[in-house]
Amino acid sequence: MTSSTTSRIALVTGANKGVGRAITRQLAELGLTVWLGARDTERGQRAEAELRGLGLDVRFVHLDVTDEASVALAAKHIEQNGGRLDALVNNAGISRPWLAPSETPIGNVRASLETNVVGVVNVTNAMLPLLRRSDAARIVNISSVLGSITAAAENHDPTSVFPDGGFPATLGYTMSKAAVNSLTVHYANELRAEGILVNAVSPNWVPTDANDNTGILTLEQGARMPVRMATLPVGGPTGTFVCSDATGDGVILPW
Ligand SMILES: NC(=O)c1ccc[n+]([C@@H]2O[C@H](COP(=O)([O-])OP(=O)(O)OC[C@H]3O[C@@H](n4cnc5c(N)ncnc54)[C@H](OP(=O)(O)O)[C@@H]3O)[C@@H](O)[C@H]2O)c1
């Protein structure tokens, strides 16, 4: 199913820990050269050293998704050291604090949208010239089941796929991931004719610092669908919203 992954080049944002680090590791284990994007140089270089210690071709690049100048510099650095990208994984994200909509400070909403939505547009537009040099470019936008408007709307319906009634609201985060789903479809539509596949992917619920290390899948399991969608063969799906699961096959999520 997966296209040839040797000598291919990927960029993962927010890759110094959590889901991004797991995706970086799995892509590199498939033989890709992976740019490990991180906003903090020390944390990024530490993760780079750990993964290179496993024999993986992982290269740190400084990248704060909210800073246009930082993103432009990262694009320039990648261009000068490889010249193209075959996959972009927009993973960097923030999710705290977990509050009801009526209690959410406006600053929290702004920060969530700035990092999780504007950041994705910022990085995608800056990296598109490099992706257009690939013969099979893929863009993966890391979303969440919490971005599913259908799931939220059916939250109190016992026949829903999410019937537990405990669907957390967390306005800034849920809004931001719904917006990520929306922009994914629009990019997919624009780039379809060029063969660039763009998909929204949830890692499911996996233990990271963002959720006090709770979850129902391991980080490795959660990274599987993002990795699969970043290495899709020609003719693969585009404009979809999928989620990692325990079987490894993944499931399609409702918008
Ligand atoms: N964990 C889950 O169960 C789960 C479920 C669904 C979706 N997700 C999504 O998975 C992605 C990764 O989350 P995670 O759970 O791995 O959380 P995490 O462990 O907190 O990692 C978040 C990463 O994003 C980086 N980041 C935050 N703001 C950034 C910015 N402005 N520029 C560049 N990097 C930035 C962080 O860097 P620092 O280390 O410098 O802070 C960190 O590397 C997010 O998009 C999240 O919404 C996670």
The ligand as an ORCA input file, in Angstrom:
! r2SCAN-3c Opt
* xyz 0 1
  N      -2.518     13.118     23.117
  C      -3.694     12.826     22.588
  O      -4.446     11.950     23.070
  C      -4.153     13.572     21.357
  C      -5.424     13.264     20.867
  C      -5.869     13.906     19.721
  C      -5.049     14.828     19.091
  N      -3.821     15.124     19.602
  C      -3.000     16.109     18.882
  O      -1.687     15.634     18.730
  C      -0.812     16.766     18.575
  C       0.362     16.601     19.525
  O      -0.146     16.668     20.852
  P       0.494     15.820     22.046
  O      -0.599     15.108     22.707
  O       1.694     15.088     21.557
  O       0.915     17.021     23.015
  P       2.334     17.432     23.629
  O       3.054     16.257     24.173
  O       2.016     18.584     24.513
  O       3.152     17.940     22.355
  C       2.801     19.124     21.707
  C       3.962     19.523     20.818
  O       3.593     20.718     20.098
  C       4.646     21.664     20.291
  N       4.184     23.040     20.134
  C       3.233     23.698     20.842
  N       3.142     24.970     20.391
  C       4.040     25.086     19.375
  C       4.422     26.146     18.513
  N       3.879     27.378     18.609
  N       5.358     25.901     17.562
  C       5.930     24.690     17.457
  N       5.653     23.658     18.269
  C       4.709     23.875     19.208
  C       5.184     21.369     21.683
  O       6.449     21.968     21.865
  P       7.036     22.296     23.361
  O       7.604     20.996     23.889
  O       8.074     23.333     23.082
  O       5.892     22.794     24.185
  C       5.236     19.857     21.614
  O       6.356     19.445     20.877
  C      -1.648     18.000     18.833
  O      -2.054     18.585     17.608
  C      -2.846     17.447     19.584
  O      -3.994     18.246     19.445
  C      -3.356     14.516     20.718
*
